[in-house]
Amino acid sequence: MRRRVLRVLGLWLLSSIVWALGHAAEAIQKSFDLPADAIEKSLKRFAVQSGLQVLFPTDAVAGVQTQSVRGEMTSRQALDRML
């Protein structure tokens, strides 16, 4: 139970950081092609494709799988769909 709470808090923190970093560029749509994968790999791909720097605690997201994301959208929309 505690690990699950830490994961949720870690994902919330990650989402908040990405939102804060990308808020100014939020309206810009980009092309994303992110396959479903372990979150560590997906976040690295997301960072490359979005042009944003993403920092996250690896222990808080260990074992989390993401959804695939494909298409034109904002970075925030891609992150929301991925998580």
C-alpha positions as CSV (number, residue, x, y, z in Angstrom):
1,M,0.0,0.0,0.0
2,R,2.8,2.4,0.9
3,R,4.6,1.8,-2.4
4,R,1.4,2.5,-4.3
5,V,0.9,5.8,-2.5
6,L,4.6,6.7,-3.2
7,R,4.1,5.8,-6.9
8,V,0.9,7.9,-7.2
9,L,2.7,10.8,-5.4
10,G,5.7,10.4,-7.7
11,L,3.5,10.4,-10.8
12,W,1.7,13.5,-9.6
13,L,5.0,15.2,-8.9
14,L,6.2,14.3,-12.4
15,S,3.1,15.5,-14.0
16,S,3.4,18.8,-12.1
17,I,7.0,19.3,-13.1
18,V,6.3,18.7,-16.7
19,W,3.4,21.0,-16.7
20,A,5.4,23.8,-15.0
21,L,8.3,23.4,-17.5
22,G,6.1,23.2,-20.5
23,H,3.3,25.6,-19.7
24,A,4.7,28.3,-21.9
25,A,4.9,26.0,-24.9
26,E,1.6,24.2,-24.0
27,A,-0.3,25.4,-27.0
28,I,2.3,24.0,-29.5
29,Q,1.3,20.7,-30.9
30,K,4.0,18.1,-31.6
31,S,4.1,14.7,-33.1
32,F,4.4,11.9,-30.6
33,D,5.1,8.2,-31.2
34,L,5.5,6.6,-27.7
35,P,4.9,2.8,-27.5
36,A,3.5,1.3,-24.3
37,D,6.5,0.5,-22.1
38,A,8.1,0.8,-18.7
39,I,7.7,4.3,-17.5
40,E,11.4,5.0,-17.2
41,K,11.8,4.3,-21.0
42,S,8.6,6.1,-21.9
43,L,9.6,9.3,-20.0
44,K,13.0,9.4,-21.7
45,R,11.3,9.1,-25.1
46,F,8.7,11.7,-24.1
47,A,11.5,14.1,-23.1
48,V,13.2,13.7,-26.5
49,Q,10.0,14.1,-28.5
50,S,8.6,17.0,-26.4
51,G,11.9,18.8,-26.0
52,L,11.3,19.1,-22.3
53,Q,13.6,18.0,-19.5
54,V,11.9,15.4,-17.3
55,L,13.1,14.6,-13.8
56,F,11.6,11.8,-11.8
57,P,12.4,9.5,-8.8
58,T,13.0,6.1,-10.4
59,D,12.1,4.2,-7.2
60,A,8.7,5.9,-7.1
61,V,7.8,4.8,-10.6
62,A,9.4,1.4,-10.7
63,G,7.2,-1.2,-12.2
64,V,4.7,1.3,-13.7
65,Q,3.7,0.7,-17.3
66,T,2.5,3.4,-19.7
67,Q,-0.1,3.5,-22.4
68,S,1.0,4.1,-26.0
69,V,0.6,7.6,-27.4
70,R,0.6,8.4,-31.1
71,G,-0.4,11.6,-33.0
72,E,-0.3,15.3,-32.9
73,M,-1.0,16.9,-29.5
74,T,0.5,19.1,-26.9
75,S,3.1,17.8,-24.4
76,R,0.5,17.9,-21.6
77,Q,-2.0,15.9,-23.6
78,A,0.7,13.3,-24.5
79,L,1.7,13.0,-20.9
80,D,-1.9,12.6,-19.7
81,R,-2.5,9.9,-22.2
82,M,0.7,8.1,-21.5
83,L,0.0,8.0,-17.7
